[in-house]
């Protein structure tokens, strides 16, 4: 048996993220067209990759129905112009769909089954709201396996506030405000745009082009956040301002073995070190990234102090705060979500994992003093996922400075 192949992240792109619903920019755009657009953009950016050399395509979606169904990885491969010899499949791990596509294909590369693979995700929450068309087994409630609102993500976030009284609404709002400010600063500094693939869109006023995320609100203030309703319970702490919204969007990335990357002259943006998924009580699903991160660190032989950059999915501000608090990291630590996160950008469920990776990869190129970074997210039904990455630009001399 050969030694494990080194798994590298070559490149990643995404569409701008839109607001879900009739007023959102993708209301008249098919879900599969969004992910195909991302894949075509990825392939165009990497012209030295022969299509026939792609060994697998894994595309995730949470609500696999309609234009998000039909074995998305295979249909997207065909629609994006890859040769018919390229296979593909679909993945569902709710919010961590794209992340699981990456870890599944990464494991295949490590095992030696693949040399090159495309992983990604799409969610059109306007066309396919989370949970639409599903039929949960009645045993979940009759046998009290989960509480009645375990699938109501806002309710699970309220429970984290209940469990940890120091996680106040004001603290969540402050974290949310910083996310909006950091996204605005990242856009102003052209940090986000390089990895966006423009999408032609159609509305009542005619054709247009989606070139940037639709959800950010740079005008956000603490006063404005304090005045928002708490839809998940009266006098609650979770609002539309300190949580990610309902969004449409897609992402795609190219993974390779280091040998194949070298052969094709591909630039390596990150190296995969380890990954882990873990389960927690569905009622407090936001705590999931804590055990998944501990597991991933253990498998990598690292500790939390070795991690120099964090990309944490901001499903809810309180969810990220619970992670930071557990590991003794300040809410405003500059290593965390340097370009802001999902509270401002949006969270089209299954596509968000690759957005985190895109942002981490770009930060790695700017931080040669950092050797390791991680991407982590909470997952509906009580799970967490974490991937640890190594910076190929790491410079020991820079780290000593």
Secondary structure as the mmCIF struct_conf table of DSSP 4:
data_model
#
loop_
_struct_conf.conf_type_id
_struct_conf.id
_struct_conf.beg_label_comp_id
_struct_conf.beg_label_asym_id
_struct_conf.beg_label_seq_id
_struct_conf.end_label_comp_id
_struct_conf.end_label_asym_id
_struct_conf.end_label_seq_id
HELX_LH_PP_P HELX_LH_PP_P1 UNK A 2 UNK A 6
STRN STRN1 UNK A 7 UNK A 15
HELX_LH_PP_P HELX_LH_PP_P2 UNK A 16 UNK A 17
STRN STRN2 UNK A 18 UNK A 19
BEND BEND1 UNK A 20 UNK A 21
TURN_TY1_P TURN_TY1_P1 UNK A 22 UNK A 23
BEND BEND2 UNK A 24 UNK A 24
TURN_TY1_P TURN_TY1_P2 UNK A 25 UNK A 28
BEND BEND3 UNK A 29 UNK A 29
HELX_RH_AL_P HELX_RH_AL_P1 UNK A 31 UNK A 45
TURN_TY1_P TURN_TY1_P3 UNK A 46 UNK A 48
BEND BEND4 UNK A 49 UNK A 49
HELX_RH_3T_P HELX_RH_3T_P1 UNK A 51 UNK A 53
STRN STRN3 UNK A 56 UNK A 60
BEND BEND5 UNK A 62 UNK A 63
BEND BEND6 UNK A 65 UNK A 65
HELX_RH_3T_P HELX_RH_3T_P2 UNK A 66 UNK A 68
BEND BEND7 UNK A 70 UNK A 70
HELX_RH_AL_P HELX_RH_AL_P2 UNK A 72 UNK A 79
TURN_TY1_P TURN_TY1_P4 UNK A 80 UNK A 81
TURN_TY1_P TURN_TY1_P5 UNK A 84 UNK A 85
STRN STRN4 UNK A 88 UNK A 91
HELX_RH_3T_P HELX_RH_3T_P3 UNK A 94 UNK A 96
HELX_RH_AL_P HELX_RH_AL_P3 UNK A 97 UNK A 111
TURN_TY1_P TURN_TY1_P6 UNK A 112 UNK A 112
BEND BEND8 UNK A 113 UNK A 113
BEND BEND9 UNK A 115 UNK A 115
STRN STRN5 UNK A 116 UNK A 124
TURN_TY1_P TURN_TY1_P7 UNK A 125 UNK A 127
BEND BEND10 UNK A 128 UNK A 128
TURN_TY1_P TURN_TY1_P8 UNK A 130 UNK A 133
TURN_TY1_P TURN_TY1_P9 UNK A 138 UNK A 138
HELX_RH_AL_P HELX_RH_AL_P4 UNK A 139 UNK A 142
TURN_TY1_P TURN_TY1_P10 UNK A 143 UNK A 144
BEND BEND11 UNK A 145 UNK A 146
TURN_TY1_P TURN_TY1_P11 UNK A 148 UNK A 151
HELX_RH_AL_P HELX_RH_AL_P5 UNK A 153 UNK A 163
TURN_TY1_P TURN_TY1_P12 UNK A 165 UNK A 166
BEND BEND12 UNK A 167 UNK A 167
HELX_RH_AL_P HELX_RH_AL_P6 UNK A 169 UNK A 188
TURN_TY1_P TURN_TY1_P13 UNK A 189 UNK A 190
BEND BEND13 UNK A 191 UNK A 192
HELX_RH_3T_P HELX_RH_3T_P4 UNK A 193 UNK A 195
STRN STRN6 UNK A 196 UNK A 197
STRN STRN7 UNK A 199 UNK A 203
TURN_TY1_P TURN_TY1_P14 UNK A 204 UNK A 205
STRN STRN8 UNK A 206 UNK A 210
BEND BEND14 UNK A 212 UNK A 212
BEND BEND15 UNK A 214 UNK A 214
TURN_TY1_P TURN_TY1_P15 UNK A 218 UNK A 219
HELX_RH_AL_P HELX_RH_AL_P7 UNK A 222 UNK A 226
TURN_TY1_P TURN_TY1_P16 UNK A 227 UNK A 227
BEND BEND16 UNK A 228 UNK A 228
TURN_TY1_P TURN_TY1_P17 UNK A 231 UNK A 232
BEND BEND17 UNK A 233 UNK A 233
TURN_TY1_P TURN_TY1_P18 UNK A 234 UNK A 235
BEND BEND18 UNK A 237 UNK A 237
BEND BEND19 UNK A 240 UNK A 242
STRN STRN9 UNK A 243 UNK A 243
STRN STRN10 UNK A 247 UNK A 257
HELX_RH_AL_P HELX_RH_AL_P8 UNK A 258 UNK A 263
TURN_TY1_P TURN_TY1_P19 UNK A 264 UNK A 265
HELX_LH_PP_P HELX_LH_PP_P3 UNK A 266 UNK A 268
STRN STRN11 UNK A 270 UNK A 279
HELX_RH_3T_P HELX_RH_3T_P5 UNK A 282 UNK A 287
HELX_RH_AL_P HELX_RH_AL_P9 UNK A 288 UNK A 300
TURN_TY1_P TURN_TY1_P20 UNK A 301 UNK A 301
HELX_RH_3T_P HELX_RH_3T_P6 UNK A 304 UNK A 306
STRN STRN12 UNK A 307 UNK A 312
BEND BEND20 UNK A 315 UNK A 315
STRN STRN13 UNK A 316 UNK A 316
HELX_RH_AL_P HELX_RH_AL_P10 UNK A 317 UNK A 326
TURN_TY1_P TURN_TY1_P21 UNK A 327 UNK A 328
TURN_TY1_P TURN_TY1_P22 UNK A 331 UNK A 332
TURN_TY1_P TURN_TY1_P23 UNK A 334 UNK A 335
STRN STRN14 UNK A 336 UNK A 336
TURN_TY1_P TURN_TY1_P24 UNK A 338 UNK A 339
HELX_RH_AL_P HELX_RH_AL_P11 UNK A 342 UNK A 345
HELX_RH_3T_P HELX_RH_3T_P7 UNK A 349 UNK A 351
HELX_RH_AL_P HELX_RH_AL_P12 UNK A 352 UNK A 366
TURN_TY1_P TURN_TY1_P25 UNK A 368 UNK A 369
STRN STRN15 UNK A 372 UNK A 379
TURN_TY1_P TURN_TY1_P26 UNK A 380 UNK A 382
STRN STRN16 UNK A 383 UNK A 390
TURN_TY1_P TURN_TY1_P27 UNK A 392 UNK A 393
HELX_RH_AL_P HELX_RH_AL_P13 UNK A 396 UNK A 400
#
